[in-house]
Amino acid sequence: MATLILVRHGRTTANASGLLAGRTAGVRLDATGRDQADRTATRLGDVPLVGVVTSPLERCRQTARAILARQTDDVPLAVERGIVECDYGDWQGRSLADLAKEPLWKVVQNHPSAAVFPGGESLPTMQARAVEAVRRHDAAVEAEHGPGAVWVAVSHGDIIKSVLADALGMHLDLFQRISVNPASVSIVRYGAARPDVVATNTDAGDLSWLRAAPPAEDAAVGGGAGPEAAAQPPS
């Protein structure tokens, strides 16, 4: 099975000022966000990627370009609207402090499957199109490059949380239990029997072990030996 690396974009000017950017044009990484994107790009520099797919919004494109700049080979970049930020409708551009006073805020926090943003989309709709997009790309990557292929999707916090919730078999009402920091790395493999959530919300650490042979489809009873042991040559 192929390996999907989910990367959230680095911190933006809107994140730093407490605004819900949504799909607002021109929201870019700030200095901290650029450093975060470079850090993640360095972590991925030892991983031979077969492709990078990004949300069309500029903050994700910036993060994707940083990742591509650290790859030794030419890696194709594709834009996927299925993983664009949630359409927050009338909430877009408003401060989080003000939004927290809205009745809908508690619904988003405690019962997100019932949340529909005024003038925008529902959280279930957001999750459905994001999951469809990443699973479609993942199947295409494996069909073209084989089960050892590794690819990256650069997207947004709520998008990645919803994809992880689906992979974990969690109801959408539980997805607020998942944290996804700016420029964090999460790893999912879509096996024939079930998804395998390898990592979530990692900000540091070596990822070169992803160059190892493709993982087994079946779960290792008892936990297995781990990726480092799997990557070692037989004695």
Residue pairs with C-beta under 8 A, 6 or more apart in sequence:
1 142
1 147
1 189
1 190
1 191
1 192
1 196
1 214
1 215
1 217
2 138
2 141
2 142
2 145
2 146
2 147
2 148
2 149
2 150
2 151
2 189
2 190
3 149
3 150
3 151
3 187
3 188
3 189
3 198
3 210
4 134
4 138
4 151
4 152
4 153
4 187
4 188
4 189
4 190
5 44
5 47
5 49
5 150
5 151
5 152
5 153
5 185
5 186
5 187
5 210
6 134
6 152
6 153
6 155
6 160
6 163
6 164
6 185
6 186
6 187
6 188
7 40
7 63
7 67
7 152
7 153
7 154
7 155
7 183
7 184
7 185
7 186
8 63
8 154
8 155
8 156
8 157
8 160
8 180
8 181
8 182
8 183
8 184
9 29
9 33
9 37
9 55
9 57
9 59
9 60
9 62
9 63
9 154
9 155
9 156
9 182
9 183
10 29
10 32
10 33
10 34
10 35
10 36
10 37
10 40
10 59
10 62
10 63
10 66
10 182
10 183
11 29
11 30
11 32
11 33
11 36
11 182
11 183
12 21
12 27
12 28
12 29
12 30
12 33
12 59
13 27
13 28
13 30
14 20
14 21
14 24
14 27
15 21
15 30
15 33
15 182
16 30
16 32
18 95
18 96
18 97
19 93
19 94
19 95
19 96
20 88
20 91
20 92
20 93
20 94
20 95
20 96
20 99
21 27
21 59
21 85
21 92
21 93
22 85
22 86
22 87
22 88
22 91
22 92
22 93
22 120
23 57
23 84
23 85
23 87
23 88
23 92
24 92
24 93
25 58
26 58
27 57
27 58
27 59
28 58
28 59
28 62
29 36
29 37
29 59
29 62
29 63
33 59
33 62
33 63
33 182
33 183
34 62
34 66
36 182
36 183
37 62
37 63
37 66
37 67
37 183
38 66
39 183
39 203
39 204
40 63
40 66
40 67
40 183
40 184
40 185
41 66
41 67
41 69
41 70
42 70
43 185
43 204
43 205
43 206
43 207
44 67
44 70
44 71
44 152
44 185
44 207
45 70
45 71
45 72
46 206
46 207
46 208
46 211
47 150
47 207
47 208
47 210
47 211
48 71
48 72
48 73
48 150
48 211
49 67
49 71
49 75
49 150
49 151
49 152
50 75
50 141
50 144
50 145
50 149
50 150
50 151
51 75
51 76
51 77
51 78
51 137
51 141
51 151
51 152
52 64
52 67
52 68
52 75
52 76
52 77
52 78
52 151
52 152
52 153
52 154
53 77
53 78
53 79
53 80
53 83
53 137
53 151
53 152
53 153
53 154
54 60
54 61
54 63
54 64
54 77
54 78
54 79
54 80
54 83
54 153
54 154
54 155
55 61
55 79
55 80
55 81
55 83
55 84
55 85
55 154
55 155
55 156
55 159
56 79
56 80
56 81
56 84
57 84
57 85
57 156
60 154
60 155
60 156
61 79
61 154
63 154
63 183
64 77
64 152
64 154
65 77
67 152
67 154
68 75
68 77
78 137
80 133
80 137
80 153
81 133
82 129
82 130
82 132
82 133
82 134
82 136
83 130
83 133
83 134
83 153
83 155
83 156
83 159
84 155
84 156
84 159
85 155
85 156
85 158
85 159
86 117
86 120
86 121
86 123
86 126
86 156
86 158
86 159
87 117
87 120
87 121
87 126
88 117
88 120
89 117
89 118
89 119
89 120
89 121
90 117
90 118
90 119
90 120
91 99
91 102
91 117
91 118
91 120
92 120
99 105
104 115
104 117
104 118
107 114
107 115
108 115
108 123
108 176
109 176
110 173
110 176
111 173
112 123
112 172
112 173
112 175
112 176
113 123
113 124
113 171
113 172
113 173
115 122
115 123
116 122
116 123
123 158
123 162
123 172
124 172
126 158
126 159
126 162
127 162
127 163
127 165
127 166
127 172
127 175
130 155
130 159
130 162
130 163
131 162
131 163
131 166
134 153
134 163
134 188
135 190
137 151
137 153
138 151
138 190
139 190
141 149
141 151
142 149
146 214
147 214
148 213
148 214
150 210
155 163
157 180
160 180
160 186
161 175
161 176
161 178
161 179
161 180
162 172
162 175
163 188
164 175
164 178
164 180
164 186
164 188
164 197
164 200
165 171
165 172
165 174
165 175
165 178
166 195
167 188
167 190
167 195
167 197
168 195
168 197
169 194
169 195
170 177
170 178
178 200
178 201
179 201
180 186
180 200
180 201
181 201
181 203
183 203
184 201
184 202
184 203
185 199
185 202
185 203
185 207
186 197
186 199
186 200
186 201
186 202
187 197
187 198
187 199
187 200
187 210
188 195
188 196
188 197
188 198
189 195
189 196
189 198
189 215
190 196
191 217
192 217
193 217
193 218
194 219
196 215
196 219
209 227
209 228
209 230
209 231
210 227
211 231
212 227
212 230
212 231
213 230
213 231
215 230
224 230
